[in-house]
Amino acid sequence: MHRYDPARQRLALGLAALAGLVDATGFVVAGGYFTSFMSGNTTRMGVELVHSPALALAPLALIAAFLAGVTGGAMVGRRFAGRHKRVLLGLVALLLTGGAGLLVAGLPVLFLGLAAMAMGLANNVFVRDGEVTVGVTYMTGALVRFGQGIAGRLAGAPLESTRGYGLLWSALALGAAVGGGLCLIAPLWAAGLAAFAALALWGLAFAVER
């Protein structure tokens, strides 16, 4: 995070908030599965393989959709180097808008698949030399860096490389809280906000890459 200029940091925070919003919506719609937190889906899949093998298909399908998004996003990023942020976020917005439409049509399973794929794509927005530099849908690493930063400050030796990760985690938590709150009204509200937010981030990506 610390290596990016303020505009790119704002884009990363926006993406983390979007991931929290989409994940909370997916969690409610899927009844306890995730659209961006694949560690949680992997744990659920492992447990269900032992206890109820048929139920393991749900997290496995979400993992497959997410992986397809990551793979496709990486290929798109290579193809559109230099303007990959706007292209990827355009695709994310398209998938989330289509997913919201499918949710309206009473097709929650397809919504979940498109949402997971969109989150896989989003993880390719911040990439350098083919490697992800800021993971915007998973926060374990961000919390580790945040904790290391706290320890450094307490020891009187601040670590510049840990700056911004607490905010990144907070953005995801805020997005999840907003998504959870909207789902109390109707998951469609949260899905619609996610589509709108993705469109706004697409516009921000144009400004950043310009």
Solvent accessible surface area in square Angstrom, and as a share of the most:
residue,aa,sasa,rsa
1,M,4,0.02
2,H,62,0.28
3,R,144,0.53
4,Y,28,0.11
5,D,58,0.30
6,P,89,0.56
7,A,29,0.22
8,R,67,0.25
9,Q,55,0.25
10,R,139,0.51
11,L,0,0.00
12,A,1,0.01
13,L,46,0.23
14,G,22,0.21
15,L,2,0.01
16,A,0,0.00
17,A,30,0.23
18,L,3,0.02
19,A,1,0.00
20,G,0,0.00
21,L,8,0.04
22,V,2,0.01
23,D,20,0.11
24,A,16,0.12
25,T,1,0.01
26,G,0,0.00
27,F,91,0.38
28,V,71,0.41
29,V,36,0.21
30,A,23,0.18
31,G,61,0.59
32,G,10,0.09
33,Y,22,0.08
34,F,42,0.18
35,T,0,0.00
36,S,3,0.02
37,F,77,0.32
38,M,28,0.13
39,S,72,0.46
40,G,9,0.09
41,N,0,0.00
42,T,68,0.40
43,T,88,0.51
44,R,83,0.30
45,M,40,0.18
46,G,34,0.33
47,V,79,0.45
48,E,14,0.06
49,L,98,0.49
50,V,119,0.68
51,H,141,0.63
52,S,45,0.29
53,P,85,0.53
54,A,79,0.61
55,L,100,0.50
56,A,4,0.03
57,L,121,0.60
58,A,44,0.34
59,P,0,0.00
60,L,86,0.43
61,A,62,0.48
62,L,11,0.05
63,I,36,0.18
64,A,58,0.45
65,A,15,0.12
66,F,26,0.11
67,L,109,0.54
68,A,50,0.39
69,G,2,0.02
70,V,47,0.27
71,T,70,0.41
72,G,27,0.26
73,G,0,0.00
74,A,39,0.30
75,M,129,0.57
76,V,32,0.19
77,G,15,0.14
78,R,183,0.67
79,R,168,0.61
80,F,55,0.23
81,A,79,0.62
82,G,65,0.63
83,R,111,0.40
84,H,28,0.13
85,K,16,0.07
86,R,59,0.22
87,V,35,0.20
88,L,0,0.00
89,L,0,0.00
90,G,18,0.17
91,L,60,0.30
92,V,0,0.00
93,A,2,0.02
94,L,121,0.60
95,L,31,0.16
96,L,4,0.02
97,T,66,0.39
98,G,32,0.31
99,G,1,0.01
100,A,12,0.09
101,G,41,0.39
102,L,46,0.23
103,L,29,0.14
104,V,99,0.57
105,A,70,0.54
106,G,52,0.50
107,L,80,0.40
108,P,55,0.35
109,V,116,0.66
110,L,96,0.48
111,F,4,0.02
112,L,19,0.09
113,G,22,0.21
114,L,44,0.22
115,A,0,0.00
116,A,0,0.00
117,M,62,0.27
118,A,0,0.00
119,M,1,0.00
120,G,0,0.00
121,L,12,0.06
122,A,2,0.01
123,N,7,0.04
124,N,10,0.05
125,V,0,0.00
126,F,1,0.01
127,V,46,0.26
128,R,103,0.38
129,D,139,0.72
130,G,48,0.46
131,E,121,0.54
132,V,66,0.38
133,T,29,0.17
134,V,3,0.01
135,G,15,0.14
136,V,1,0.00
137,T,3,0.02
138,Y,104,0.39
139,M,16,0.07
140,T,98,0.57
141,G,41,0.40
142,A,7,0.06
143,L,79,0.39
144,V,81,0.46
145,R,76,0.28
146,F,71,0.30
147,G,35,0.34
148,Q,86,0.38
149,G,2,0.02
150,I,70,0.36
151,A,59,0.45
152,G,9,0.09
153,R,125,0.46
154,L,150,0.75
155,A,84,0.65
156,G,62,0.60
157,A,58,0.45
158,P,99,0.62
159,L,82,0.41
160,E,99,0.44
161,S,42,0.27
162,T,7,0.04
163,R,143,0.52
164,G,24,0.23
165,Y,20,0.08
166,G,12,0.12
167,L,115,0.57
168,L,2,0.01
169,W,101,0.36
170,S,48,0.31
171,A,13,0.10
172,L,36,0.18
173,A,39,0.30
174,L,116,0.57
175,G,5,0.05
176,A,34,0.26
177,A,68,0.52
178,V,61,0.35
179,G,0,0.00
180,G,28,0.27
181,G,35,0.34
182,L,36,0.18
183,C,15,0.09
184,L,160,0.79
185,I,109,0.55
186,A,30,0.23
187,P,42,0.26
188,L,69,0.34
189,W,148,0.52
190,A,0,0.00
191,A,3,0.03
192,G,32,0.31
193,L,66,0.33
194,A,3,0.02
195,A,10,0.08
196,F,142,0.59
197,A,27,0.21
198,A,0,0.00
199,L,83,0.41
200,A,61,0.47
201,L,17,0.08
202,W,97,0.34
203,G,40,0.38
204,L,54,0.27
205,A,0,0.00
206,F,66,0.28
207,A,57,0.44
208,V,14,0.08
209,E,33,0.15
210,R,210,0.77
